[in-house]
Amino acid sequence: MGADDLVRWTVDSDGVAWMTLDRPDKLNALNRAMRERIAELAAEANRREDVRVVVFSGEGRAFCVGQDLTEHAVSDPEKEPQEADFLDAVWQLQ
Protein backbone atom coordinates (compact mmCIF):
# COMPACT_ATOMS: atom_id res chain seq x y z
CA MET A 1 0.00 0.00 0.00
CA GLY A 2 1.53 3.30 -1.11
CA ALA A 3 1.38 6.69 0.55
CA ASP A 4 -1.34 7.79 -1.89
CA ASP A 5 -3.54 5.00 -0.51
CA LEU A 6 -2.76 5.87 3.12
CA VAL A 7 -3.69 9.56 2.77
CA ARG A 8 -6.46 10.21 0.27
CA TRP A 9 -6.82 13.67 -1.28
CA THR A 10 -9.75 15.23 -3.09
CA VAL A 11 -10.70 18.80 -3.86
CA ASP A 12 -14.36 19.60 -4.49
CA SER A 13 -15.82 22.35 -6.67
CA ASP A 14 -16.25 24.64 -3.63
CA GLY A 15 -12.50 24.67 -2.96
CA VAL A 16 -12.65 22.25 -0.03
CA ALA A 17 -9.68 19.90 0.02
CA TRP A 18 -10.27 16.66 1.92
CA MET A 19 -7.21 14.92 3.36
CA THR A 20 -8.34 11.56 4.71
CA LEU A 21 -6.10 9.27 6.73
CA ASP A 22 -6.88 5.74 5.54
CA ARG A 23 -5.20 3.26 7.83
CA PRO A 24 -8.14 2.23 10.02
CA ASP A 25 -6.63 -1.12 11.01
CA LYS A 26 -3.93 0.86 12.89
CA LEU A 27 -6.36 3.59 14.04
CA ASN A 28 -4.69 5.89 11.48
CA ALA A 29 -1.39 5.96 13.39
CA LEU A 30 1.02 8.13 11.40
CA ASN A 31 3.94 6.33 9.81
CA ARG A 32 6.78 7.90 7.82
CA ALA A 33 5.02 7.51 4.45
CA MET A 34 1.89 9.21 5.80
CA ARG A 35 3.83 12.13 7.29
CA GLU A 36 5.68 12.65 4.01
CA ARG A 37 2.42 12.49 2.03
CA ILE A 38 0.70 14.98 4.37
CA ALA A 39 3.63 17.38 3.98
CA GLU A 40 3.44 17.04 0.16
CA LEU A 41 -0.30 17.64 0.14
CA ALA A 42 0.00 20.64 2.47
CA ALA A 43 2.51 22.18 0.06
CA GLU A 44 0.18 21.44 -2.86
CA ALA A 45 -2.74 23.05 -1.04
CA ASN A 46 -0.68 26.20 -0.53
CA ARG A 47 0.25 26.34 -4.23
CA ARG A 48 -3.27 25.85 -5.55
CA GLU A 49 -5.47 28.89 -5.92
CA ASP A 50 -8.65 26.80 -5.99
CA VAL A 51 -8.12 25.37 -2.48
CA ARG A 52 -9.79 27.55 0.15
CA VAL A 53 -9.73 25.18 3.12
CA VAL A 54 -8.27 21.78 4.04
CA VAL A 55 -10.33 19.36 6.11
CA PHE A 56 -8.51 16.50 7.83
CA SER A 57 -10.48 13.33 8.52
CA GLY A 58 -9.81 9.70 9.34
CA GLU A 59 -11.35 6.43 8.19
CA GLY A 60 -12.70 4.04 10.79
CA ARG A 61 -13.36 4.58 14.47
CA ALA A 62 -10.45 6.94 15.19
CA PHE A 63 -9.24 10.10 13.51
CA CYS A 64 -5.60 9.47 14.43
CA VAL A 65 -3.98 7.95 17.50
CA GLY A 66 -0.68 9.73 16.83
CA GLN A 67 2.75 8.42 15.87
CA ASP A 68 3.09 4.76 14.87
CA LEU A 69 5.44 3.66 17.64
CA THR A 70 6.01 0.20 16.16
CA GLU A 71 7.60 1.76 13.08
CA HIS A 72 9.64 4.10 15.21
CA ALA A 73 11.03 1.22 17.26
CA VAL A 74 12.50 -0.52 14.19
CA SER A 75 13.41 2.43 11.98
CA ASP A 76 16.80 4.00 11.43
CA PRO A 77 16.80 7.47 13.04
CA GLU A 78 19.27 8.69 10.40
CA LYS A 79 16.70 8.02 7.66
CA GLU A 80 13.73 9.54 9.48
CA PRO A 81 12.51 12.82 8.03
CA GLN A 82 12.74 15.66 10.46
CA GLU A 83 9.55 15.91 12.53
CA ALA A 84 9.91 19.68 12.38
CA ASP A 85 9.68 19.55 8.57
CA PHE A 86 6.38 17.68 8.78
CA LEU A 87 4.93 20.06 11.35
CA ASP A 88 6.22 23.10 9.47
CA ALA A 89 4.48 21.94 6.28
CA VAL A 90 1.16 21.57 8.10
CA TRP A 91 1.53 24.93 9.89
CA GLN A 92 2.28 26.60 6.54
CA LEU A 93 -1.26 25.89 5.35
CA GLN A 94 -2.78 29.30 4.69
Stockholm file with secondary structure:
# STOCKHOLM 1.0

chainA/1-94         MGADDLVRWTVDSDGVAWMTLDRPDKLNALNRAMRERIAELAAEANRREDVRVVVFSGEGRAFCVGQDLTEHAVSDPEKEPQEADFLDAVWQLQ
#=GR chainA/1-94 SS CCHHHHEEEEECTTSEEEEEECCGGGTTCBCHHHHHHHHHHHHHHHHCTTCCEEEEEESTTCSCCCBCHHHHHHSCTTTSCCHHHHHHHHHTCC
#=GC SS_cons        CCHHHHEEEEECTTSEEEEEECCGGGTTCBCHHHHHHHHHHHHHHHHCTTCCEEEEEESTTCSCCCBCHHHHHHSCTTTSCCHHHHHHHHHTCC
//
